[in-house]
Amino acid sequence: MQSVEESTTPLPARYLKPEDLVELFDLPSVETVYQWRRKRTGPPGFRVGRHLRYDPAEVARWVAAQGRQVA
């Protein structure tokens, strides 16, 4: 399994929106991202005013941790 750093599609250098996670992980909808946040199962996010954002480095760490949990 490739890590996010090794993938052919690198993460952007900017903070990610929930819509970016939907596209990145091919999720059914943005509601999935919000459910992850409510259940505390997804990557850690933070609020900028009323907007939810994700640090690409934190997303990469979360993905790596998911791979370790499965193995």
C-alpha distances in whole Angstrom, upper triangle without the diagonal:
4,7,10,12,10,9,12,14,15,17,21,23,25,25,23,25,24,24,21,19,20,19,16,15,17,19,22,24,25,27,23,23,26,26,23,25,28,26,24,21,19,19,22,24,28,31,33,36,35,32,29,26,23,22,19,18,19,16,13,14,14,11,10,12,11,8,11,13,11,10
4,7,8,6,6,9,11,12,14,17,19,22,22,20,23,22,22,19,17,19,18,14,14,16,19,22,24,24,26,23,22,26,26,23,25,28,26,24,21,19,18,21,23,26,29,31,34,34,30,27,24,21,20,16,16,17,14,11,13,14,10,9,13,12,9,12,15,14,13
4,5,5,6,10,11,10,11,15,17,19,19,18,21,20,21,18,16,18,17,13,13,16,18,22,23,23,25,22,20,24,24,21,22,26,24,22,19,17,15,18,20,23,26,28,31,31,28,24,21,18,16,13,12,13,11,8,9,11,8,6,10,11,9,11,14,14,14
4,5,5,9,8,7,8,11,13,15,15,14,17,17,18,14,13,15,14,10,11,14,16,20,21,20,23,20,18,22,22,19,20,24,23,21,18,15,13,16,17,20,23,25,28,28,24,21,18,15,13,10,10,11,9,6,9,10,7,8,11,12,11,13,16,16,17
4,6,9,9,7,8,11,12,15,16,16,19,20,20,16,16,18,17,13,15,18,20,24,24,23,26,23,21,24,26,22,23,27,26,24,21,18,16,18,19,22,25,26,29,29,26,23,20,16,14,10,9,12,11,7,10,12,10,10,13,14,13,15,18,19,19
4,7,8,8,10,14,15,18,19,19,22,22,22,18,18,20,18,14,15,18,21,24,26,25,28,25,23,27,28,25,26,29,28,26,23,21,19,21,23,25,28,29,33,33,29,26,23,19,18,14,13,16,14,11,13,15,12,11,15,16,14,16,19,19,18
4,5,6,9,12,15,17,18,17,20,20,19,16,15,17,15,11,12,15,18,21,23,23,25,23,21,25,26,23,24,28,27,25,22,20,18,21,22,25,27,28,32,31,27,25,22,19,17,14,14,16,13,11,14,15,12,12,16,15,14,17,19,19,19
4,6,10,12,15,18,19,18,20,21,20,16,16,17,14,12,14,15,19,22,23,23,26,24,23,26,28,25,27,30,30,28,25,22,21,23,24,27,29,29,33,32,28,26,23,20,19,15,16,18,16,14,17,18,15,16,19,19,18,21,23,22,22
4,7,9,12,14,16,14,17,17,16,12,13,14,11,9,11,13,16,20,20,20,23,21,20,23,25,23,24,28,28,26,23,20,18,21,21,23,25,26,29,28,25,22,19,17,16,13,14,16,14,12,16,17,14,16,19,18,18,21,23,22,23
4,6,9,12,13,12,15,17,16,12,13,15,13,10,13,15,18,21,21,21,24,22,20,23,25,22,23,27,27,25,23,19,17,19,19,21,23,24,27,27,23,21,17,15,13,10,11,14,12,10,14,15,13,14,18,18,18,20,23,23,23
4,7,8,10,9,12,14,13,10,10,13,11,9,12,14,16,20,19,18,21,20,17,20,22,20,20,24,24,22,20,17,14,16,15,18,20,20,23,23,19,17,14,11,10,6,9,11,9,8,12,13,12,14,17,17,17,20,22,22,24
4,5,8,8,11,13,13,10,11,14,12,11,14,16,18,21,20,18,22,21,18,21,23,21,21,25,26,23,22,18,16,17,16,17,18,18,21,22,18,16,13,11,10,7,10,12,11,11,15,16,15,17,20,20,21,23,25,26,27
4,7,9,12,15,16,12,14,17,16,14,17,20,21,24,23,21,24,23,20,22,25,23,22,26,27,24,23,20,17,17,16,16,18,17,21,21,18,16,13,11,9,7,9,12,12,12,15,17,17,18,21,22,23,25,27,28,29
4,6,9,13,13,11,13,16,15,14,17,19,20,23,21,19,22,21,18,20,23,21,20,23,25,23,22,19,16,15,13,14,15,14,17,18,14,13,10,9,8,7,10,12,12,13,16,17,18,20,22,22,24,26,27,29,30
4,7,10,12,9,11,14,14,13,16,18,18,21,19,16,19,19,15,16,20,18,16,20,21,19,19,16,13,12,10,10,11,11,14,15,11,10,6,5,5,6,9,10,10,12,15,15,16,18,20,21,23,24,25,27,29
4,7,8,6,7,10,11,10,12,15,15,17,15,13,15,15,12,14,17,15,14,18,19,17,17,13,11,11,9,10,12,12,15,14,11,9,5,5,6,7,10,10,9,12,14,14,14,17,19,19,21,23,24,25,27
4,5,5,7,9,10,11,13,14,13,15,13,10,13,13,10,11,15,14,13,16,18,17,17,13,12,12,9,10,10,11,13,12,8,6,5,6,9,10,14,13,11,15,17,16,16,20,21,20,23,25,25,26,29
4,5,5,6,9,10,11,12,10,12,9,6,9,9,6,8,11,11,10,13,15,15,14,11,11,11,9,11,11,13,15,13,9,7,7,8,11,12,15,14,11,15,17,15,15,19,20,18,21,24,23,24,27
4,5,5,6,9,10,10,9,11,8,6,10,10,8,11,13,13,14,16,18,18,17,14,14,15,13,15,15,15,17,15,12,10,10,11,14,13,17,16,14,16,19,17,17,21,22,20,22,25,25,25,28
4,5,5,6,9,10,10,12,11,9,13,12,10,13,15,14,15,18,19,18,17,14,13,14,13,15,15,16,18,17,13,11,10,9,11,10,14,14,11,13,16,15,15,18,20,19,20,23,24,24,26
4,5,5,6,8,8,11,10,8,11,10,7,11,13,11,12,15,16,15,14,10,10,12,11,14,15,17,19,18,14,11,10,9,11,10,13,12,9,11,14,12,12,15,16,15,17,20,20,20,23
4,6,6,5,5,7,6,6,9,8,7,11,12,12,13,16,17,17,15,12,12,15,14,17,18,19,21,19,16,13,13,12,15,14,17,16,12,15,17,15,14,18,19,17,19,22,21,21,24
4,6,5,7,9,9,9,13,12,11,14,16,15,17,20,20,20,18,15,15,17,16,19,20,21,23,21,18,16,14,14,16,14,17,17,13,15,18,16,15,18,20,18,19,23,23,22,25
4,6,8,11,12,12,15,13,11,15,17,15,16,20,20,19,17,13,13,16,15,18,20,21,24,22,19,16,14,12,14,11,14,14,10,11,15,13,11,15,17,15,16,20,20,20,22
4,5,9,10,11,13,11,10,14,15,13,15,18,18,17,14,12,12,15,16,19,21,23,25,23,20,17,16,14,15,13,15,15,11,12,14,12,10,14,15,13,14,17,18,17,19
4,7,9,10,13,11,11,15,15,14,17,20,19,19,17,14,15,18,18,21,23,24,26,24,21,19,18,16,18,16,19,18,15,16,18,16,14,17,19,16,17,21,20,19,22
4,6,7,9,7,8,12,12,11,14,16,16,17,15,12,14,17,17,20,21,23,25,22,19,17,17,16,18,17,20,18,15,17,19,16,14,18,19,16,17,21,20,19,22
4,7,8,7,10,12,12,13,15,17,17,18,16,15,17,20,19,22,23,24,26,23,20,18,19,19,21,20,23,22,18,20,22,19,18,22,22,19,21,24,23,22,25
4,5,6,8,9,10,12,14,15,16,17,16,14,16,18,17,19,20,21,22,19,17,15,16,17,20,19,22,21,18,20,22,19,19,22,23,20,22,25,24,24,27
4,5,5,7,9,10,11,13,14,15,15,12,14,15,14,16,16,18,19,16,13,11,13,13,17,17,20,18,16,19,21,18,18,22,22,20,22,25,24,24,27
4,5,5,6,9,10,10,12,14,14,12,14,16,14,16,16,19,19,16,14,13,15,15,19,20,22,20,17,21,22,19,19,23,22,20,23,25,24,24,27
4,5,5,6,9,10,10,12,11,9,12,14,14,16,17,20,21,18,16,14,15,15,18,18,20,18,15,18,19,16,16,19,19,16,19,22,20,20,24
4,5,5,6,9,10,10,9,7,9,11,10,13,14,16,18,15,13,10,11,11,14,15,17,15,12,15,17,13,14,18,17,15,19,21,20,20,23
4,5,5,6,9,10,10,9,11,11,10,12,13,15,16,13,12,9,11,12,16,17,19,17,15,18,19,16,17,20,20,18,21,23,22,23,26
4,5,5,6,8,8,8,11,12,12,15,16,19,20,17,16,13,15,15,18,19,21,18,16,19,19,16,17,20,19,17,20,22,20,21,24
4,6,5,6,5,5,8,9,10,13,15,18,20,17,16,13,14,13,16,16,18,15,13,16,16,12,13,17,15,13,17,19,17,18,21
4,5,5,6,6,8,8,8,10,12,15,16,14,13,10,11,11,14,16,17,14,13,16,16,13,15,18,16,15,19,20,19,20,24
4,6,8,9,11,11,11,13,14,17,18,15,15,12,14,15,18,20,21,17,16,20,19,16,18,21,19,18,22,23,20,22,25
4,5,8,11,11,13,15,16,20,21,19,18,15,17,16,19,20,21,17,16,19,18,15,17,19,17,15,19,20,17,19,22
4,6,8,8,10,12,15,18,20,18,17,14,15,14,16,17,18,14,13,16,15,12,14,17,14,13,17,18,16,18,21
4,7,9,11,14,17,20,22,21,19,16,16,14,16,16,17,13,12,14,13,10,11,14,11,10,14,15,12,14,18
4,6,9,12,15,18,20,19,17,13,13,10,12,13,14,10,9,11,11,7,9,12,11,10,13,15,13,15,18
4,6,10,13,16,19,18,16,12,10,8,9,10,10,7,5,9,8,5,8,11,10,10,13,15,14,16,19
4,7,11,14,16,16,14,10,9,7,8,10,10,7,7,11,10,8,11,13,12,13,16,17,17,19,22
4,7,10,13,12,10,7,6,5,7,10,11,8,9,12,12,11,14,16,16,16,19,21,20,22,25
4,7,9,10,8,6,5,6,8,12,13,11,12,15,15,14,17,20,19,20,23,24,24,26,29
4,6,6,5,5,6,9,11,15,16,14,15,19,19,18,21,23,23,23,26,28,27,29,32
4,6,5,6,7,10,12,15,17,16,17,20,21,21,23,25,25,26,29,30,30,32,35
4,6,8,10,14,16,19,21,20,20,24,24,24,26,29,28,29,32,33,33,35,38
4,7,10,13,16,19,22,20,20,24,24,23,25,28,28,28,31,33,32,34,37
4,6,10,13,16,19,17,17,21,22,20,22,25,25,25,28,30,30,31,34
4,7,10,13,16,14,13,17,18,17,19,22,22,22,25,26,26,27,30
4,7,9,12,11,11,14,15,15,16,19,20,20,23,24,24,26,29
4,6,9,7,7,10,12,11,13,16,16,17,19,21,21,23,25
4,5,5,6,9,10,11,13,14,15,17,19,20,21,23,25
4,5,5,6,9,10,11,12,14,15,17,19,20,21,23
4,5,5,6,9,10,11,12,14,16,17,19,20,22
4,5,5,6,9,10,10,12,14,15,16,19,20
4,5,5,6,9,10,11,13,14,15,17,19
4,5,5,6,9,10,11,13,14,16,17
4,5,5,6,9,10,11,12,15,16
4,5,5,6,9,10,11,13,15
4,5,5,6,9,10,11,13
4,5,5,7,9,10,11
4,5,5,6,9,10
4,5,5,6,9
4,5,5,6
4,6,5
4,6
4
